Amino acid sequence: LQQYRGKEAIAAFEKLSASEGNTAWVQVQTGTAYFNMAQYQMAEQSFQKARKLEPSRVVGMELYSTVLWFLKKEHELCYLAQELVALDKTAPQTWCVLGNCFSVQREFETAIKFFQRAIQVCPSFTYAYTLAGHEHVSNEDFEKATASFRSSLRTDERHYNAWYGLAIIYLKQEKYQLAEYHLRRALAINPRNSVLYCYLGIVLLSAGSCFEALQVLQDAIDLDPANPLAKLRKAMALSHLDRNLEALEELEQLQQLAPRESMVYMQMGKILKKLGRLQEALACFNHAIDLDPKGGNAVKAQIDRLQMQDVEEDDSFL
């Protein structure tokens, strides 16, 4: 588990006897292994079992709260925060859970205050610095975010999430070489995380290294076939290389995984336009507007350009 070999760790835990394996400690370790592989639904199940076995447990609940954050389960996250406040207000895990509770509601400043409180309670609690860093990124305060992630790495230089956080900052700043360096540092620590490969692929695409990006994105998909972002970016890369039929096939698969994601239909429309299938493209654009009316202006611009075959498409990968 410390080497981020999640599958092997889970397999080892599953070999334990029922009496040994049916403990909160083992379930938290199993949930952590799934978390490190970005398999959040499986992680949730393990953390739920841990909570049933030991309702008073605080250790590990900061990761459980992040799992709930990714799954957008606001009600469960708020309930967990209330429970931990009642259990132990002096634990840094409690304040991290509270921070995630406000973060999922997009109250970033309040979330940051709670993460800072976790740091005050326990200055060596690495994860609190990382969570604060991600909130600063959400606020586009990259200077404070960088300081937070670096503080995290000072307490634990193998904390891959902080390397990832720094990479996201550099990606947003279009400093692609630095973003690639930090993502590769994260992957050197945790090579089983589909999300890390996905963002490395996005960085390589943005830097113009499409062929290398395709392989990296395929690595992400191999680790997690249900990773929608990796499949979307792979389709965009294929289209950029004029492999439009392959790109369309990728998007049709993605359509089954994320049938209500407007960006999928937006990209399908762009590719169908390239293929000269204008009526199908129009149908995809209209469906994208139906799914996301707020983002309709960008789609309407694509509709206006349907008859303008010589207009270059926007191939931005961010």
VENZIRA-V169923 format. One record per backbone hydrogen bond with DSSP energy under -1.0 kcal/mol. NH is the residue of the N-H (numbers start at 1). CO is the residue of the C=O. E is the energy in kcal/mol with one decimal. If there is no record, write none. Layout:
NH:CO:E, NH:CO:E
//
This chain:
4:1:-1.6, 9:5:-2.2, 10:6:-2.8, 11:7:-2.4, 12:8:-2.0, 13:9:-2.3, 14:10:-2.3, 16:13:-1.4, 21:17:-3.4, 22:18:-1.9, 23:21:-1.6, 27:23:-2.1, 28:24:-2.5, 29:25:-2.2, 30:26:-2.5, 31:27:-2.6, 32:28:-2.5, 33:29:-2.2, 34:30:-2.2, 35:31:-2.5, 36:32:-2.6, 38:35:-2.0, 39:34:-2.7, 40:38:-1.0, 43:39:-2.0, 44:40:-2.5, 45:41:-1.6, 46:42:-1.7, 47:43:-2.5, 48:44:-2.6, 49:45:-1.9, 50:46:-2.1, 51:47:-2.3, 52:48:-2.0, 53:49:-2.2, 54:50:-2.4, 57:54:-2.1, 61:58:-2.0, 64:60:-1.5, 65:61:-2.3, 66:62:-1.3, 67:63:-2.3, 68:64:-2.4, 69:65:-1.8, 70:66:-2.5, 71:67:-2.0, 72:69:-1.1, 73:68:-2.4, 74:72:-1.2, 77:73:-2.1, 78:74:-2.8, 79:75:-2.2, 80:76:-2.3, 81:77:-2.2, 82:78:-2.3, 83:79:-2.2, 84:80:-2.4, 85:81:-2.3, 86:82:-1.7, 87:83:-1.4, 88:84:-3.1, 95:91:-1.2, 96:92:-2.0, 97:93:-2.4, 98:94:-2.2, 99:95:-2.2, 100:96:-2.5, 101:97:-2.1, 102:98:-1.8, 103:99:-2.3, 104:100:-2.4, 106:103:-2.4, 107:102:-2.7, 108:106:-1.1, 111:107:-2.1, 112:108:-2.6, 113:109:-1.8, 114:110:-1.7, 115:111:-2.2, 116:112:-2.6, 117:113:-1.8, 118:114:-1.9, 119:115:-1.7, 120:116:-2.1, 121:117:-2.3, 122:118:-2.2, 125:122:-2.2, 126:124:-1.4, 128:125:-1.1, 130:126:-1.4, 131:127:-2.6, 132:128:-2.2, 133:129:-2.3, 134:130:-2.2, 135:131:-1.8, 136:132:-2.3, 137:133:-2.0, 138:134:-2.0, 139:135:-1.6, 140:137:-1.6, 141:136:-3.0, 142:140:-1.0, 145:141:-2.1, 146:142:-2.6, 147:143:-1.9, 148:144:-2.2, 149:145:-2.6, 150:146:-2.3, 151:147:-2.0, 152:148:-2.1, 153:149:-2.1, 154:150:-1.6, 155:151:-1.3, 156:152:-1.6, 159:156:-1.6, 160:158:-1.6, 162:159:-1.5, 163:159:-1.2, 164:160:-2.5, 165:161:-2.1, 166:162:-2.3, 167:163:-1.9, 168:164:-2.2, 169:165:-1.7, 170:166:-2.2, 171:167:-2.5, 172:168:-2.5, 173:169:-1.7, 174:171:-1.5, 175:170:-3.1, 176:174:-1.1, 179:175:-2.2, 180:176:-2.8, 181:177:-2.3, 182:178:-2.3, 183:179:-2.2, 184:180:-2.4, 185:181:-1.8, 186:182:-2.0, 187:183:-2.6, 188:184:-1.8, 189:185:-1.0, 190:186:-2.8, 197:193:-1.4, 198:194:-2.3, 199:195:-2.4, 200:196:-2.0, 201:197:-2.4, 202:198:-2.0, 203:199:-2.4, 204:200:-2.5, 205:201:-2.5, 206:202:-2.5, 207:203:-1.7, 208:205:-1.4, 209:204:-2.7, 210:208:-1.4, 213:209:-2.2, 214:210:-2.3, 215:211:-1.4, 216:212:-2.1, 217:213:-3.0, 218:214:-2.0, 219:215:-2.0, 220:216:-1.9, 221:217:-2.1, 222:218:-2.7, 223:219:-1.9, 224:220:-1.9, 227:224:-2.3, 228:226:-1.0, 231:227:-1.6, 232:228:-2.3, 233:229:-2.6, 234:230:-2.2, 235:231:-2.1, 236:232:-2.1, 237:233:-2.4, 238:234:-2.6, 239:235:-2.3, 240:236:-2.1, 241:237:-1.5, 242:239:-2.0, 243:238:-3.2, 247:243:-2.1, 248:244:-2.6, 249:245:-2.0, 250:246:-2.1, 251:247:-2.2, 252:248:-2.2, 253:249:-1.8, 254:250:-2.2, 255:251:-2.3, 257:253:-1.0, 258:254:-3.0, 261:258:-1.5, 266:262:-2.1, 267:263:-2.5, 268:264:-2.3, 269:265:-2.4, 270:266:-1.9, 271:267:-2.3, 272:268:-2.8, 273:269:-2.0, 274:270:-1.9, 275:271:-1.9, 276:273:-1.6, 277:272:-2.6, 278:276:-1.4, 281:277:-2.0, 282:278:-2.6, 283:279:-2.0, 284:280:-2.0, 285:281:-2.5, 286:282:-2.5, 287:283:-1.9, 288:284:-2.2, 289:285:-1.9, 290:286:-2.0, 291:287:-2.0, 292:288:-1.9, 296:293:-1.5, 299:295:-1.0, 300:296:-3.1, 301:297:-1.9, 302:298:-1.3, 303:299:-2.1, 304:300:-2.5, 305:301:-1.1, 306:303:-1.4, 308:305:-1.7, 309:307:-1.0, 311:308:-1.7
//
